[in-house]
Amino acid sequence: MYPNLKMYIGGQFVDGHGESSQSVMNPSNNEVLATLPYASESDLDRALESSEQAFRLWKKEPAVERSRILRKVAELIRERAENTGRVLTLEQGKPVREAIGEVLSCAEHAEWHAEECRRIYGRVIPSRKSNVQQTALKEPIGVCVAFSPWNFPFSQAFRKVVAAIGAGCTVILKGSSDTPASVMLMAQIFHDAGLPKGVFNVVSGDSGMISEYLIRSPIVQKISFTGSTPVGRKLASLAGANMKRCTMELGGHAPVIVCDDADIDKAVKDLVGFKFRNAGQICICPTRFFVQRNIYNDFVSRFSEEVKTIKVGCGSDDSTTMGPLAQSRRVAEMQKFVDDACQKGGVLVTGGETPSGAGNFYPPTVLKDVPDDAMFMNDEPFGPIAGFVPFDSITEVLERANQLSFGLAAYAYTSSVSNAHRITNGLEAGMVSVNHIGLALAETPFGGVKESGYGREGGSETFDSYLATKFVTQMS
């Protein structure tokens, strides 16, 4: 089922000419799936030239035509969702139901951007003179470069691609080397939907070489990156040195505040389901759990019992509810978080031991009474570990929740309107979800503050960083 890997340049699927290559692994058994082609500088030059030439025509394409193609993309996504999802599971590891769901969600994003791109409006500015007309026009910024991660290899890349294409830009995508087939299948969908050649290109290979070469190119006008904060800093610095516009969606370490008046049954069900989805490899997943003291022990107990019902296994098995971690190195990292927390006084409630056998598996793990100086409370684990601590007052918990440099997502459960108001206004995060899990929808803005990045994907803000404002004043 796993395809022969290619790059997509100038409307054709091509081999890479780089001197290196690497194996793509199945995280469930560490078997080799395929060999990843590496782009050479000449390959990148062809992608840049193709994008630049296509932009001259695509920027003039009527919005209704861009909309038509995106609607066709949505149709093809739905038709191919099962096959695409199963390929995604092979290279990333998540349960196949989650993988298919990830792919299907992108049909909504395609349709949303198809509608919104028809509503990219300028405006008329009242003039001080009767014979002068003043207008502000919105124009596509140019050739864009997108870098997407391995945890949601289809949807994270897709949000960037549809925003660029819908705005009238062209885009070169560099997906993760761990999950390259997902973006290749995406390119096939756009190709079959009739997207003109050169509007969308996909390259693969050495991330450092590709990012530096493309960002330094005078052809590129915009960079969009989703990934770790350290890499984001480096790319943002490189982009700034070359005066390139950026969108940065970086790391998170989401706090959860559970007040003593919360619906505990609903909170447990919601939070367990979302925390261990994709084996906890989600930048917005709930991680640091602050629970009001008088319900603390009961909540931790009920949460832990629910966690024990999770079935860990190969993602291709339909009965699996949590698959492996995407890379083998992440297993040792999870154990490091757990061992450090326990050595500093934290209590292991369930999980916490690396299993034997093939595959990058780590059990869903719950820690309680995690001290503030533990690595877990300060560094993003990006895995299936939930850590609990008690709190007494809203003032106290807001200070503790905000003490990190991260500010992507945050969650709260309370039946008090007053508590909800204080918490949502007090949390330093780009997104706050109260009494349910309601983030990352096509119609809502996605992004963070502080070191979790800047810029937004989705919602009415989706095209902001792909458009330039041109002011025109004309005297008759």
Secondary structure as GFF3:
##gff-version 3
##sequence-region A 1 476
A	DSSP	beta_strand	7	9	.	.	.	ID=ss1
A	DSSP	beta_strand	12	14	.	.	.	ID=ss2
A	DSSP	beta_strand	21	26	.	.	.	ID=ss3
A	DSSP	beta_strand	31	37	.	.	.	ID=ss4
A	DSSP	alpha_helix	41	58	.	.	.	ID=ss5
A	DSSP	alpha_helix	63	92	.	.	.	ID=ss6
A	DSSP	alpha_helix	96	116	.	.	.	ID=ss7
A	DSSP	three_ten_helix	117	119	.	.	.	ID=ss8
A	DSSP	beta_strand	123	125	.	.	.	ID=ss9
A	DSSP	beta_strand	132	140	.	.	.	ID=ss10
A	DSSP	beta_strand	143	147	.	.	.	ID=ss11
A	DSSP	alpha_helix	155	167	.	.	.	ID=ss12
A	DSSP	beta_strand	170	174	.	.	.	ID=ss13
A	DSSP	alpha_helix	180	192	.	.	.	ID=ss14
A	DSSP	beta_strand	200	203	.	.	.	ID=ss15
A	DSSP	alpha_helix	207	216	.	.	.	ID=ss16
A	DSSP	beta_strand	220	226	.	.	.	ID=ss17
A	DSSP	alpha_helix	229	241	.	.	.	ID=ss18
A	DSSP	beta_strand	245	249	.	.	.	ID=ss19
A	DSSP	beta_strand	254	258	.	.	.	ID=ss20
A	DSSP	alpha_helix	264	275	.	.	.	ID=ss21
A	DSSP	three_ten_helix	277	280	.	.	.	ID=ss22
A	DSSP	beta_strand	286	292	.	.	.	ID=ss23
A	DSSP	alpha_helix	293	307	.	.	.	ID=ss24
A	DSSP	alpha_helix	329	343	.	.	.	ID=ss25
A	DSSP	beta_strand	347	350	.	.	.	ID=ss26
A	DSSP	beta_strand	365	368	.	.	.	ID=ss27
A	DSSP	three_ten_helix	375	377	.	.	.	ID=ss28
A	DSSP	beta_strand	385	391	.	.	.	ID=ss29
A	DSSP	alpha_helix	394	401	.	.	.	ID=ss30
A	DSSP	beta_strand	409	413	.	.	.	ID=ss31
A	DSSP	alpha_helix	417	426	.	.	.	ID=ss32
A	DSSP	beta_strand	431	434	.	.	.	ID=ss33
A	DSSP	three_ten_helix	450	452	.	.	.	ID=ss34
A	DSSP	beta_strand	453	454	.	.	.	ID=ss35
A	DSSP	three_ten_helix	464	466	.	.	.	ID=ss36
A	DSSP	beta_strand	467	475	.	.	.	ID=ss37
###
